[in-house]
Amino acid sequence: MASASLCLAGSDAYTFSEYEKMFGNAGFVKTTLHPVPNMPQQVLLSEK
């Protein structure tokens, strides 16, 4: 069974590559970036 973690990446504190590495170190195997319609934020979705 797959599980997922959702994280709003609304700041420029980390790059997508840095998030991918952090999530990978935590055991997540796939991280994708998704825009939020009509909003400046993006959503990161990581799958375990």
C-alpha positions in Angstrom: 0.0 0.0 0.0 1.3 3.4 -0.9 1.3 6.4 1.4 1.7 10.1 0.7 2.8 13.2 2.4 1.6 16.7 1.3 3.7 19.8 1.8 3.0 23.4 0.8 6.2 24.9 -0.6 5.2 28.5 -0.4 8.6 29.9 0.4 11.9 30.1 -1.3 13.7 28.6 1.7 14.6 25.4 -0.2 14.9 24.5 -3.9 12.9 21.6 -5.4 16.1 19.5 -5.6 16.7 20.1 -1.9 13.2 19.0 -1.0 13.6 15.9 -3.2 16.8 15.0 -1.3 15.2 15.6 2.1 12.2 13.5 1.2 14.4 10.8 -0.3 16.4 10.7 2.9 13.2 10.3 4.8 12.2 7.3 2.7 10.0 8.9 0.0 10.6 7.5 -3.4 8.9 10.1 -5.7 8.3 13.8 -5.3 6.4 15.9 -7.8 5.7 19.7 -7.9 2.2 20.9 -8.7 1.0 24.5 -9.3 -2.1 25.7 -7.5 -4.5 27.4 -9.9 -4.8 31.1 -9.4 -2.4 31.1 -6.5 1.4 31.8 -6.3 2.0 28.7 -4.2 3.0 25.2 -5.4 2.3 21.9 -3.8 4.9 19.2 -3.3 3.6 15.6 -3.3 5.9 12.9 -2.0 5.1 9.2 -2.2 6.4 6.4 0.0 
